[in-house]
Amino acid sequence: MNGPKVAVVILNWNGVKFLKKFLPSVIASTYANMEIIVADNASTDDSLLFLAVTYPHIKTIILNENFGFARGYNEALQQVQSDYYVLLNSDVEVAPNWLEPMVQLCETDDTIAACQPKILAYNHKDTFEYAGAAGGWIDRYGYPFSRGRVFDTCEKDKGQYNDATPVFWATGAALFIRTSDYHAMSGFDNFFFAHMEEIDLCWRLQQAGKKIYVCPQSTVYHVGGGTLPQGNTLKTFLNFRNNLIMLYKNLFWWQRIYIFPIRYALDTVTAVKGLVAGQTGYFWAICRSHWAFTAWLFCKQKQSIFPKHKKNKVNGMYAGSIVWAYFIQKKKLFTEIVKKD
């Protein structure tokens, strides 16, 4: 077979409806040296029965409990031999030739550890999807955004982000990553369970001298919110808690001194705004996330993976505040906020 081996690993939890709908598109991929694997996170639906009856040739890895996204992939990928992994959500439709551009990109530069395709919305195929869009960025206070998606504003895809370029993070919905780099970083931080683990991994990779890219020549279509939909209080809790942990781990001590007070103030404003709007669950989820971060800080740090190196400068970090730019200056588009040199 020609080309490096690519293992497309779909982590599934009670997603039989997505497997039925989207697995055929993955099977139709034209890249020759590809293996498809479904890792099942202790599903209680008919996922495994469906796979056994309909696709007996597809390898399955059965995990004995729901380990979440982070540990679920860490456990599964210990059993997968390949040159590259693609960590693919079950609610993603792919184009037949989606793998070739990403393989070609990473094969031209061995310092590129990971990349992502262009992520468009499955139900609005001319619009960027929330989880990654055309490559992830982050601001100095830890708030993530993307080329083509800032907070809840998702742009139409007009070809404005069709350049393959370094970014801060690549989405976990369709993460193409070099196997050796994944394991060199010890994979995801198990403590995260779900949400922010791919951003944390990409940050650690960059601090180790690696690059993260977006490869818009590859396109996939993501439903989004398949496991934890937007507005879910557990999703809110995990996003805020894990983001604070990620910041603490990856910042220098002197950066924490001035960044964390501002970040706490911004989170407080966000929580109070939710309370005033009648979103009491959202308010309490943010409060609980801060209490959980404090517990991690004093009791559970040893359960997390810290970066082996730290760098002052990384790609895809916005020096200002995305909150200020979006809500105060009313800049809704990525190109209004991040100016080209």
Long-range contacts (C-beta under 8 A, 24 or more apart in sequence): 1-32, 1-33, 2-32, 2-33, 3-31, 3-32, 3-33, 3-103, 4-33, 4-83, 4-84, 4-103, 4-107, 5-33, 5-34, 5-35, 5-81, 5-82, 5-83, 5-84, 6-31, 6-33, 6-34, 6-35, 6-82, 6-83, 6-84, 6-85, 6-86, 6-99, 6-103, 7-34, 7-35, 7-36, 7-37, 7-80, 7-81, 7-82, 7-84, 7-85, 7-86, 8-34, 8-35, 8-36, 8-37, 8-86, 8-88, 8-99, 9-37, 9-38, 9-39, 9-73, 9-76, 9-77, 9-80, 9-85, 9-86, 9-87, 9-88, 10-36, 10-37, 10-38, 10-39, 10-88, 10-89, 10-90, 11-39, 11-41, 11-69, 11-72, 11-73, 11-76, 11-87, 11-89, 11-90, 12-38, 12-39, 12-40, 12-41, 12-43, 12-47, 12-90, 13-40, 13-41, 13-42, 13-43, 13-66, 13-72, 13-227, 14-43, 14-44, 14-45, 14-47, 15-43, 15-45, 15-47, 15-90, 15-91, 15-226, 15-227, 16-43, 16-45, 16-46, 16-47, 16-50, 18-90, 18-91, 18-223, 18-226, 19-47, 19-50, 19-51, 19-90, 20-50, 21-93, 22-90, 22-91, 22-92, 22-93, 22-94, 23-55, 23-58, 23-90, 25-93, 25-94, 25-95, 25-96, 26-88, 26-94, 27-55, 28-96, 29-94, 29-96, 29-97, 29-98, 29-99, 30-96, 30-97, 30-99, 30-100, 31-97, 31-99, 31-100, 31-103, 34-99, 35-59, 35-82, 37-61, 37-76, 37-80, 39-63, 39-72, 39-73, 39-75, 39-76, 41-65, 41-66, 41-67, 41-68, 41-72, 42-66, 67-190, 68-192, 68-193, 68-194, 69-172, 69-188, 69-192, 69-193, 69-194, 69-195, 69-197, 70-187, 70-188, 70-189, 70-190, 70-191, 70-192, 70-193, 70-194, 70-197, 71-188, 71-190, 71-193, 73-187, 73-188, 74-187, 74-188, 74-190, 77-182, 77-183, 77-187, 82-179, 83-178, 83-179, 84-176, 84-177, 84-178, 84-179, 85-175, 85-176, 85-177, 85-179, 85-182, 86-174, 86-175, 86-176, 86-177, 87-172, 87-174, 87-175, 87-177, 87-198, 88-173, 88-174, 88-175, 89-172, 89-173, 89-174, 89-222, 89-226, 90-226, 91-122, 91-222, 91-223, 91-224, 91-226, 92-122, 92-173, 92-174, 92-220, 92-221, 92-222, 92-223, 93-122, 93-220, 93-221, 94-174, 94-220, 94-221, 95-218, 95-219, 95-220, 97-218, 98-218, 98-219, 98-220, 99-176, 99-218, 100-218, 101-215, 101-217, 101-218, 102-176, 102-215, 102-218, 105-164, 105-213, 105-215, 105-217, 106-176, 106-178, 106-213, 109-211, 110-178, 111-209, 111-210, 111-211, 112-178, 112-210, 112-211, 112-212, 112-213, 113-177, 113-178, 113-181, 113-205, 113-210, 113-211, 113-212, 114-170, 114-175, 114-176, 114-177, 114-178, 114-181, 114-201, 114-202, 114-205, 114-210, 114-212, 114-213, 115-164, 115-170, 115-176, 115-212, 115-213, 115-214, 115-215, 116-167, 116-170, 116-171, 116-174, 116-175, 116-176, 116-213, 116-214, 116-215, 117-174, 117-176, 117-214, 117-215, 117-216, 117-218, 117-219, 117-220, 118-157, 118-161, 118-162, 118-214, 118-215, 118-216, 118-218, 118-219, 118-220, 119-171, 119-173, 119-174, 119-220, 119-221, 119-222, 120-157, 120-219, 120-220, 120-221, 120-222, 121-154, 121-221, 121-222, 121-224, 122-221, 122-222, 122-223, 122-224, 123-223, 125-221, 126-156, 126-157, 127-154, 127-155, 127-156, 127-157, 128-154, 128-155, 128-156, 128-157, 128-161, 129-154, 129-173, 129-221, 129-222, 129-224, 130-154, 130-224, 130-230, 131-171, 131-172, 131-173, 131-222, 131-224, 132-170, 132-171, 132-173, 132-174, 132-222, 133-161, 134-161, 134-214, 134-216, 135-161, 135-165, 135-167, 135-170, 135-213, 135-214, 135-316, 136-167, 136-168, 136-169, 136-170, 136-171, 136-199, 136-202, 136-316, 137-167, 137-168, 137-169, 137-316, 137-317, 137-318, 137-334, 137-338, 138-168, 138-169, 138-199, 138-316, 138-317, 138-318, 139-317, 139-318, 139-319, 139-320, 139-321, 139-322, 139-323, 140-259, 140-317, 140-318, 140-319, 140-320, 140-321, 141-247, 141-259, 141-262, 141-263, 141-266, 141-321, 141-322, 141-323, 142-243, 142-244, 142-246, 142-247, 142-259, 142-263, 143-243, 143-266, 143-321, 143-322, 143-323, 144-168, 144-169, 144-196, 144-199, 144-243, 145-318, 145-322, 145-334, 146-334, 147-214, 147-334, 148-334, 149-334, 150-322, 150-326, 150-331, 150-332, 150-333, 150-334, 150-337, 151-322, 151-326, 153-326, 153-332, 153-333, 155-333, 155-334, 160-335, 161-214, 161-216, 161-334, 162-216, 162-217, 163-216, 164-213, 164-214, 164-215, 164-216, 164-217, 165-213, 165-214, 166-211, 166-212, 166-213, 166-315, 166-316, 167-212, 167-213, 167-214, 167-315, 167-316, 168-199, 168-202, 168-203, 168-206, 168-212, 168-314, 168-315, 168-316, 168-317, 169-198, 169-199, 169-202, 169-203, 169-212, 169-316, 170-198, 170-202, 170-212, 170-213, 170-214, 171-198, 172-197, 172-198, 173-220, 173-222, 173-224, 174-220, 174-222, 176-215, 181-205, 181-210, 184-208, 185-305, 186-305, 187-305, 189-245, 189-249, 189-304, 189-305, 190-303, 190-305, 191-245, 191-296, 191-300, 191-303, 191-304, 192-238, 192-242, 192-245, 193-238, 194-227, 194-228, 194-238, 195-228, 195-235, 195-238, 195-239, 195-242, 196-238, 196-239, 196-242, 196-243, 196-245, 196-246, 197-242, 199-246, 200-242, 200-245, 200-246, 200-249, 200-250, 203-246, 203-250, 203-307, 203-314, 204-250, 204-305, 204-307, 204-308, 206-311, 206-314, 206-315, 207-250, 207-307, 207-308, 207-309, 207-310, 207-311, 207-314, 208-307, 208-308, 208-309, 209-309, 209-311, 211-315, 212-315, 212-316, 231-282, 233-281, 233-282, 233-284, 233-285, 234-285, 236-281, 236-282, 236-285, 236-286, 236-289, 237-285, 237-286, 237-288, 237-289, 237-292, 238-289, 239-289, 240-267, 240-285, 240-286, 240-289, 240-290, 241-288, 241-289, 241-290, 241-292, 241-293, 241-296, 244-289, 244-290, 244-293, 245-293, 245-296, 245-304, 248-293, 248-297, 249-304, 249-305, 249-306, 249-307, 250-307, 250-310, 252-310, 252-312, 262-321, 264-290, 266-321, 266-323
